[in-house]
Every structure is written in C-alpha cells, then in structure tokens.
Amino acid sequence: MSRSARLVPAVAALLALALTGTACDAGVRGAPGGSGVHDPYFPSAGNGGYDVTHYALTLDYAPATRRLTGTAVITARAIQDLTAFDLDLDGLDVGSVTVDGRDARWNRAGQELTVRPHDDLRAGRTFTAAVRYSGVPRTLTDSDGSREGWLRTAEGALGLGEPVGSMAWFPGNHHPSDKAAYDIAVTVPVGLQAVSNGELAGRTGKGGRTTYSWHTAQPMASYVAVVAVGRYDIGRTTGPHGLPVLTAVDPQQAKASKGVLAKIPEILGWEEPNFGPYPFSSAGAIVNRPGDVQYALETQTRPVFPGAPDTGTLVHELAHQWYGDSVTPLSWRDMWLNEGFATYAEWLYQEDHGGKSAQQAFADLYESHDDSLWAFPPARPADAAHISGRPVYERGAMVLQKIRRKVGDAAFHDILRGWAAAHRHGTADTAQFTAFVEKRAPDKDFGEIWKDWLYGDGRPDRP
C-alpha cells in the first residue's frame, strides 16, 4: 500500500448469542471456533476453528440505489471439532445461512456472524457454508483516517480491504493468515464494467445487465481482493513469458496513464531477476479518479491507483505481488515485510535506472534528522493507526539496506529471491525472516541490525 453504545441492542445481541447455543453445550464434544485470531492490532479480525480454501462470491450491484445483493459460498476445512463458527461481516442484512445444504442457525453481534450448523463439524472435515445477504455496504474509516470497505465512486463503486474493509462487502475469515482461491461474479447495469482479481473467466448479458466472472486460482488474502464497478477503458498486453496483463482505466485518466502503464511488462521483467518468478497467472492495474480513492493498494494481480501513478509507485505496488500478496504477513504487526520490501524495490529500481543508489537513499534519510522516521521501530508499530506509518516503509527499507551492506550484493539478492520462494503463496512473520537471513549468512552477526534498526527505539547512533 502506498499512503496513506447503545445498551439495548447490545443486550439483545448477547441474548441472541445465548439462545443460539454458540457456547459449548453440555454433552457436545466439540466447541465453537471462536471470534478473532488475537491479532495484536485487530484482535476481532479473523476467526478460529477452520481454514478457508475457496470463496465463490456472486454479487449484484445497483449504483442508482447503492444496493448490493450477494451470495457467498465458502468452502473450508474444520481444524477442530466445531459446534459453531464465526464469519466477519460488517453491516448488510443476512437473509439465510446453510451449511452443506442444510439450514443453519445464526445470529449477529457487531462484526461477527455466528453460524451453528445442523450437525457438529468434525476436525478435518471439509464443509461449505452459503450466506445470502443484501443492503447498502458501508465505507469504513481506519484508525489512521483512510477509507476502505465499499467506496462509492463517480459512476460505480470500489471494494477495498486493507486492513479489514473486505468484511463490508462479503462475509469471510478476514485476516491475512487465512488465504484462499476466489471466484467473483459481479452483475452490473449495461454500460458499466466490473473488474476484479485474476483472469476474466466469462461475461454474459441478460435483461439490461452484464455479469463479469473473475477467477483467482492462487491463494489470496481477503484484504487484497478488489471489485471495481464503473466505466473503464480496458487494455490488454503481455508481460514476461506471455503473462497476460489487463489494465482498467477511468476514461478521464486514460491519457495520463497510458505511458506509465505501458511500463508494466518492463517493470515485471526487471523485478523477476531480483525477486524470482512472478507468483501469479496474470497482472495489471486499475486506475480510478483521484477523488474515488486517496491511496494506491496492492490488490492481488491488479493494483488500484488514485489516478495515473508515477513510475516509482507502479514499481512499489507491483513489487507487492511478491512481498505482501504472495508472501503475506502472518499478522498486521509484520507489515514492514510488505512495505519495507516494496519501498526497497523503488530504491533498487532507481539505482538500476540512472538514479541515486540505495545506499544514497539510505544516507539521505538518516541525515534528514526527521523525527517521524524514528517514531517507532518498523517491526513494532505503536498501534493500529501506525501500521502504515513512515517507519514501516522507509525504516523498513533501511533494515534491508543494512542487511545488504552486511552480506554483500550477491548474498543479498539471494536473500530477496530466497525469501519470496520459501514462502510463495503462504504467510510469514518477522521472526521467520530474521531466522531466514541468519541461516543464509551464518558467518555474519545481525544482532545490531535487529536490536537497533528493526526493533530499537529512536535513531541509531551509527548509520
């Protein structure tokens, strides 16, 4: 990403929860899956007891009324004996829930949709939950003031998810630690398009409406899922090894975007030798008007931009396809593994294209004496409002430059490529990264780098 109580209802929700029996009943061998995965910054995000393998989302959006009607079919595997499980869903009205085709009891409490299947789900069992829902989706405001969820645009809407906005437009296990494949079908009025992640699998029309079906085979965290509804100029080209590249550009941004988006194949061709084989089966971009969204976001295979991006921002968001989308943070505390790497990609690109070296970028930052850079360590943001703060990006990149200087260029590039390969399509945390670096360079001592640059408070005494 490039940055940026009412008592009566509460009591009613608690009573509803009790009446549905989501607490462990006497004689029942299983237990509820639990709400939240205890993320250090978003403790209510995600859910326990199961692992999602596939989402099939069927959405119908009417821009005139802002009404979204959807069905989410969620295929998951129980990782414990379950009497109940939770899904994250903020707002929207639930019409029905079934599990393996049988009606299930359910209730709502805040962002939690608690589902009690007709029969207990045994550990290891694969099950399918289908949720029908509708309403006007919400736009959420993050702790840092940025907007996500379902954003109304000039001619349609934009569904964005970082960090927890996806729960505003579909129910799911909304934490980066649970990735899945996706099929997303979106029906919109004729004259509008619906663009999403992955490859366009089909387009059909009926009764003045068009359905666009998108398929994402590689695992994806829900926060990098996207739906863009509007009028777009669609461009198609190919990248390295015949990789299909699809761009969707608001017509008002077409002229300004043409030149920079034409660089996507070249940038991917530069990134592959540095980061390893491109991890997905398609690439591209979505360009909206600046007023529709205020930040760029690394939505998988097809990053979103608020107007025509500059080359550095394009390099940054495409680098996220390796670091953030393929190798996804295990928790939101590990955001520097996304943003520090993508920022460092910008430094490397300018170094290789006649600009300042990565070491000069490092030195300029260190000598700037800007207190905001040293407000907190990159691996330990102060709170949820700071997971996209400057230290996560720039000081995170400085950590990588320190590693490069410690091990040398050849070993450093081996670390960049090896890290992306070791956790391809998976998740990882900071402790795994530091252990990986130490294993790749066993003759080097990284103690000072970890203590002063990655976890240390304030500006280190020596650059």
Buried (B, 14 or more C-beta within 10 A) or exposed (E): BBBBEEEEEEEEBEEBBEEBBBEEEEEBEBBBBBBBBEBBBBEBBBBBBBBBBBBBBBBBBEBEEBEBBBBBBBBBBBBBBBBBBBBBBBBBEBEEBBBBEEEBBBBBBEBBBBBBBEEBBEEEBBBBBBBBBBBEBBBBEBBBEBBBBBBBBEBBBBBBBBBBBBBBBBBBBBBBBBBBBBBBBBBBBEEBBBBBBBBBEEEEEEEEBBBBBBBBBBBBBBBBBBBBBBBBBEBEBEBBEEBBBBBBBBEBBBEBBBEBBEBBBEBBBBBBEBBBEBBBBBBBBBBBBBEBBEBBBBBBBBBBBBBBBEBBBBBBBBBBBBBBBBBBBBBBBBBBBBBBBBBBBBBBBBBEEEBEBBBEBBBEBBEEEEEEBBBBBBBBBEEBEBBBBBBBBBBBBBBBBBBBBBBEEEBBBBBBBBBBBBBBBEBBBBEBBBEBBBEBBEEBEBEEBBEBBBBBEEBBEEB
